[in-house]
Amino acid sequence: REAGVRQFISTYERVKDLRGDELLWGDEVEYGIFVLDEENKKIRLSLRAKEIMDNLNKNEVIHSYEAEGCNWVPEYGGWMIEATPSRPYTGYSTDLLRVERNMRLRRKRLL
């Protein structure tokens, strides 16, 4: 926690005099892909991340007319996917309302 505060202060000191730059920010959610073996009561990693990610990105093309969208990219291993908003948030308070809505959208697109 203290390291995060030091990093914030350091970044603030570096950029505090900038003027006119638009604040853009985002979030990411990482999803692990697993196979549930109910019969043997085991959980295993599923290495289908690329296949699932490709299907999710194809689905995004279908919904490209909507204002909100998702971006699906590979994560650390073949069993993980990272999801981000298709467009960054800005410095306006109205974008704070987009965060939860977009996270819900990403979860909905997975299910």
Phi, psi and chi 1 to 4 in degrees:
 res  aa     phi    psi   chi1   chi2   chi3   chi4
   1 ARG       -  -45.4 -174.1  175.2 -166.7  167.9
   2 GLU   -63.6  -37.3  -71.0  179.1   24.6      -
   3 ALA   -62.9  -39.1      -      -      -      -
   4 GLY   -64.1  -40.6      -      -      -      -
   5 VAL   -65.2  -43.7  171.8      -      -      -
   6 ARG   -61.4  -40.7  -76.3 -166.3  -55.1  -89.8
   7 GLN   -64.8  -42.7 -178.1 -179.2   12.5      -
   8 PHE   -60.6  -47.3  173.3   79.9      -      -
   9 ILE   -62.3  -42.0  -68.2  170.3      -      -
  10 SER   -61.2  -45.6  172.9      -      -      -
  11 THR   -64.2  -43.9  -58.6      -      -      -
  12 TYR   -58.3  -47.0  172.5   77.2      -      -
  13 GLU   -60.3  -35.1  -69.1  -64.3  -30.0      -
  14 ARG   -72.5  -32.6 -173.9  171.7   31.6  101.6
  15 VAL  -116.0    4.0  -60.0      -      -      -
  16 LYS   -62.4  -24.0   68.3 -178.5  179.1 -174.7
  17 ASP   -95.8    0.1  -64.8  -36.5      -      -
  18 LEU   -67.3  142.7  -69.1  177.0      -      -
  19 ARG  -132.1  139.9  -61.5  -71.8 -178.4 -107.8
  20 GLY    84.1   -4.9      -      -      -      -
  21 ASP   -75.3  136.9  -78.7   -2.1      -      -
  22 GLU   -81.8  132.3 -177.4  179.3   11.9      -
  23 LEU   -78.6  117.2  171.8   64.7      -      -
  24 LEU  -121.6  136.6  -60.9  176.3      -      -
  25 TRP  -150.4  171.0   59.2  -77.7      -      -
  26 GLY  -157.3 -171.0      -      -      -      -
  27 ASP  -143.3  167.2   69.8  -88.3      -      -
  28 GLU  -142.5  146.1   63.4 -179.1   43.1      -
  29 VAL  -124.5  130.0  178.7      -      -      -
  30 GLU  -103.4  132.7  -63.3  170.8    0.6      -
  31 TYR  -115.4  132.0  -61.3   95.5      -      -
  32 GLY   -94.8  144.4      -      -      -      -
  33 ILE  -112.1  122.6  -56.3  166.3      -      -
  34 PHE  -131.0  159.5  -55.1   93.6      -      -
  35 VAL  -113.9  126.9  175.0      -      -      -
  36 LEU   -96.0  119.8  -58.9  175.2      -      -
  37 ASP  -102.8   90.7 -177.9   -8.4      -      -
  38 GLU   -67.6  -33.5  -67.8 -176.2   29.5      -
  39 GLU   -63.2  -45.3 -175.8  177.6  -41.5      -
  40 ASN   -96.3    1.8  -65.2  -48.3      -      -
  41 LYS    54.3   52.0  -61.9 -171.2 -173.0  -82.6
  42 LYS  -132.2  153.7  -66.8 -168.6  178.3 -163.0
  43 ILE  -120.3  131.4  -60.4  173.3      -      -
  44 ARG  -126.1  152.7  -66.1 -174.2  174.4   86.5
  45 LEU   -69.6  142.3  -61.4  177.5      -      -
  46 SER  -109.7  127.6  175.2      -      -      -
  47 LEU   -92.3   38.5  -58.8  178.0      -      -
  48 ARG  -102.1   19.8  -63.7  179.1   50.2 -138.5
  49 ALA   -57.3  -45.9      -      -      -      -
  50 LYS   -62.1  -45.8  179.1  165.2  176.7   21.0
  51 GLU   -60.4  -47.1  171.3 -168.7  -15.3      -
  52 ILE   -66.7  -43.5  -67.3  169.6      -      -
  53 MET   -61.2  -43.3 -177.6 -173.7   61.4      -
  54 ASP   -61.3  -42.0  -71.1  -14.5      -      -
  55 ASN   -65.0  -40.5  -72.5  -25.2      -      -
  56 LEU   -64.9  -41.3  -71.8  166.0      -      -
  57 ASN   -68.3  -34.5  -80.0  -40.9      -      -
  58 LYS   -63.7  -39.5  -75.7  178.8 -169.8  173.3
  59 ASN   -64.0  -33.7 -170.3   36.2      -      -
  60 GLU   -64.7  -33.8  -72.3  -55.5  -45.8      -
  61 VAL   -61.5  -39.3  173.0      -      -      -
  62 ILE   -61.7  -35.5  -64.3  168.6      -      -
  63 HIS   -98.5   15.0  -63.7  -75.8      -      -
  64 SER   -64.6  -18.3   62.4      -      -      -
  65 TYR   -75.0  -16.4   65.4   91.1      -      -
  66 GLU   -77.8  153.3  -62.8  174.0   14.3      -
  67 ALA   -67.5  -37.9      -      -      -      -
  68 GLU  -101.4  145.1  -68.6  -69.6  -23.9      -
  69 GLY  -154.5  179.7      -      -      -      -
  70 CYS  -127.3  153.4  -49.5      -      -      -
  71 ASN  -122.7  124.6 -174.8   36.0      -      -
  72 TRP  -111.5  122.2  -55.2   91.7      -      -
  73 VAL  -132.6  159.8  -64.1      -      -      -
  74 PRO   -67.0  151.1    0.5    3.0      -      -
  75 GLU  -115.9 -161.3 -171.7   43.5   51.6      -
  76 TYR   -48.9  -52.5  174.9   71.6      -      -
  77 GLY  -121.8  175.9      -      -      -      -
  78 GLY   -70.9    4.6      -      -      -      -
  79 TRP  -118.1   14.2   56.8  -82.3      -      -
  80 MET  -133.1  147.1  -64.2  177.2   74.3      -
  81 ILE  -131.7  143.2  -63.7  173.6      -      -
  82 GLU  -111.1  137.2  179.1  178.9  -63.2      -
  83 ALA  -120.4  133.6      -      -      -      -
  84 THR  -132.5  163.1   59.9      -      -      -
  85 PRO   -65.8  149.9   -0.5    4.3      -      -
  86 SER   -71.7  -22.7   60.2      -      -      -
  87 ARG  -133.8  145.5   60.0 -172.7  175.5   94.5
  88 PRO   -69.3  159.6   23.5  -30.1      -      -
  89 TYR   -82.1  159.0  -54.9  122.3      -      -
  90 THR  -113.6 -171.2   65.2      -      -      -
  91 GLY   -83.9    4.6      -      -      -      -
  92 TYR   -84.3  145.3  -64.8  101.6      -      -
  93 SER   -64.0  -25.8   57.8      -      -      -
  94 THR   -62.9  -26.9   53.8      -      -      -
  95 ASP   -70.4  -21.9  -84.2    2.7      -      -
  96 LEU   -61.1  -31.9  -66.7  173.9      -      -
  97 LEU   -72.3  -23.7  -59.8  172.6      -      -
  98 ARG   -73.3  -27.1  -70.8 -179.0   49.9 -143.4
  99 VAL   -59.2  -58.0  176.4      -      -      -
 100 GLU   -63.8  -40.2 -176.1  177.0   -3.2      -
 101 ARG   -59.5  -42.2 -174.3  172.6   58.6 -132.5
 102 ASN   -71.5  -35.5 -168.2  -85.7      -      -
 103 MET   -64.0  -39.9  -74.1 -177.3  172.0      -
 104 ARG   -64.1  -39.3  -72.8  178.9 -168.6  -94.6
 105 LEU   -61.9  -45.1  175.7   64.8      -      -
 106 ARG   -60.0  -42.7  -74.5  176.6  -99.3  172.5
 107 ARG   -64.7  -40.7  179.9  157.4  176.9   95.7
 108 LYS   -62.7  -40.3  179.6  179.9  174.8 -176.0
 109 ARG   -68.0  -28.0  -62.6  -99.4  168.9   90.8
 110 LEU   -71.3  -36.7  -83.7  174.0      -      -
 111 LEU   -85.1      -  -57.6  176.1      -      -
